Amino acid sequence: VERILRAVKNKDDVVAIYGDYDVDGVTSVSMMYLYLTSLGLRVGYYIPSRNDEGYGINKSAINKLYSRGVTLIISVDTGVTAIDEVEYAKSLGIDMIITDHHECRPELPDALAVINPHRPDCDYPFKELAGVGVVFKLICALEDGDTESVLDMFADIITIGTIGDVMPLIDENRAI
């Protein structure tokens, strides 16, 4: 939250949202893009080609974003295993925030933040959020916890991503 708010104040920052190519990833990118542009940020996005690049963050994409002047990458629905790629981005001076909901490996990327309910040190009680649900929680934190206003803006997008990722419709997912 702190780094994103710093980007809002620093008009020189260029933010890229790095997503996945499935429904959860695309809705996550869409929601984060709409939210960040509403804050006045210069925002782009990158969704890798399933056929040419495969799943996850890759160094070639980081190079493309670097060439566009990106100073902050926020991953959505991907990135929890991108240890080498985060190190590479850091070597270029790019900050990274990872939001993901996939199972974690013992070692996490050395990003500014790795937001994932499956982290072993995470005490968040509901572990079944889709990637779009994790993005929802980040946006709520950016809005000082105002869940209702974030739902007013994005409940439709969160619902599509959650259902499209075949998440269990229980607890928070049911409420959304």
Buried (B, 14 or more C-beta within 10 A) or exposed (E): BEBBEEBBEEEEBBBBBBBBBBBBBBBBBBBBBBBBEEEEBBBBBBBBEEEEBEBBBBBEBBEBBBEEEBBBBBBBBBBBBBBEBBEBBBEEEBBBBBBBBBEBEEEBBEBBBBBBBBBEEEEBEEEBBBBBBBBBBBBBBBBEEEBEEBBEBBBEBBBBBBBBBEBEEEEBBEEB
